[in-house]
Amino acid sequence: MVFFAVTLITLTHVISNSASGCTIAAPVPSLPAALRALGGFDQSFDATNPDALAEVAQNAAGAVSQDLEGAIAQQPVNVAAAVAGQPAAVVVPLAAQVPSAQGMRLVGLVSFYVGCGDRAYFGSVTDITSLAATASVTFPAVGESAAAARLDTSRPQLVYSSSPFTPEWRNAQSGASIAGGE
């Protein structure tokens, strides 16, 4: 009886997962030594929980780069994959007060790759503190409304080809695109 119950549950799980059509797996995280030492960054996170992703991003950034300690996580940005079979991504911009500038500036970015079941896996951290005085205030540098106007569409898509840190806006109908900027 127990064997039958376990077999039925396993079969149901296999059928429901294959029926969902999800075939894109996120890459296995390649963690820097600082994150391996802390632990917990090799697990998956809920991609639909922006607050949790922002917290993980802030912790990861501070551990990887001293320049990013104290940086404040901004609203995560979803970036679709431009290439079929590639996972979508979520980028968490990090901002800090820059002494030579007025207001907040981007100082870093943290990426997560999103696989089946809306599970996000740590990607990488990039420290752009050396560019902070000239860095954009937002990520992506070109906002959605500006992209929509330039691409002549009401719904531009933010996509990446090689790195979620350098996305582009795309008009799905015409195929035209513009750089989103870092």
N, C-alpha and C positions, 0 to 999 in steps of 0.2 A: 504494500500500500504506500509506504514512504517512497519507495523507488518510483512508483507511478506518479506520485505527486511532484517529486523533484523533476522528473522527466517532463511532465506537463508544463511546469513553470518555466523550465529552461527552453522548451520548444516555443512557448508563447513569447518569451523574451527575444529569441532569435528571429521569429517571424515579425514581431512588431518593430524591431530595429531595422530589419531589411526592408520593411514596408515603408519606413519613413523616408527612404531614399538618400539618406546621408552617407556619402562615401568619402567625404573630405575629413581627414584626420589632421589635427594640429601637430606641428613638429614637436618632438621631445625637447624639453628645455635644455639648453646648453648653458649651465649656470656658471657665473664667475665664482672664484674661490670664496669671496666674502659671503655670497648668498648660500653656497653649499654649507659653509660653516654655521650659518644661522639656522638653516633648515626651513622646511615648509614652502619653499618657492618652487619645488618640483611637482607640487600637486596641482590639480585643476581648481579653477575658481568659477563662480557663477557670472557669466558674461552679462546677464541681465540685471546685475546688482552694481550700479556705477559707484556707489559709496564704498563698497568693499574693494572694488578694483582700484579706486583712488587711494585707499589706505595701503593696500599692498604695494602699489606703485611708489608711494611716498617712502615707505619703509625700504623698499629695494633700492631706490635712488640714493637715499642717505647712506646705506651700507656700501654701495658700489663707489660713490664719489663723495669725498668730504665737502666738495663745493656745493653739493646738492642737499646737504643736511639743512633742515629747516625750510626747504622749498615747499611751497603749498601746492598740493594737487588741485588741478582745475577739472572741469567737467570732461569726462572721457569722450573721445570722438570715435565713432564707428567708421572703419575704412573697409570697403569691399575689395575683394580680389579682382584684379583686371584679367587674370589668367585663369582659365578653367582648371579645376583641380587644386588650386591654391586656397589655403584657408583665409577667411576674413580676418580682420585685425581690429583691435581696440587700442587707441593711443591715448595715454594720459599725459597731458601737458603739465609741466611743473613751472610755477612762477615764483619770483622773489622780488622784493623791493631792491632796486638798483640805485646805489647812492648817486651816481652821476646822471641819472635820468629821473624823470618825474613819473611816479607810479610803478606798477608791476611790469615785469618783462619775463619772457620765457627764459628759463635757465636750463631746462632739461626736458626730455621726453622718455616715456616708458611704454613699451609695446607688449601686447598680449596677442596670441593667435587663438582664434576661435574655431573649435572643432565641433563635432556632432554633439547634439544635446545642449547647445549653448554653453559649452565648457571652455573657459579661457585658460590658456597656458602661457606662463611668463615667456616673453621674447627677449628683450634687451633694454638697456638703459643707454641713452646718449646724453652726455653732458655738454651743453652749449654755453656754459657760463662765460667763456672767453668772448662770445658774441653778444653777451647780454645787453650791452649798451646800444647795439644796432639790431638786436633780434626783434622779431615781431612781438606784438603784445598777445597775439592769439595763435592757436594752431587749428587748422591750417591758416597761413598768412592771408590767403585770399578767402574771404567768407563766402557762404553759400549764396547770398543775394547778389553779390558782385559777380560770382561765377555764373549765376543764372542769367544775369543781364548780358555778360560777355559771350555766353554760349547760346543765347537766344532760346532758353528753355525754362520752364517753371520748376523743374525738378532735376537739377544736375546731380550726378552720382560722384561721390568721392571714392576713388579707387587707387590701388597701388600695384606696381608691377614687380619691383625688386625690393623695396623697403617701405613699410608703412610710415616711416618718418619723412618720406618724400612723395606724398600722394599727388594725384592730379584730379581735377574736376573734369567730368566727361558728360557730353550730351549723348544719351543712349540712342536717340533717333538718328542723329547725323554722324556720330562718331567723333565729332570735334572735341578737343580737349585743351585745357590750359593747366599750367603748373599750379599746384596748391601752395607750394612753398613750405619751407621748414620753419 
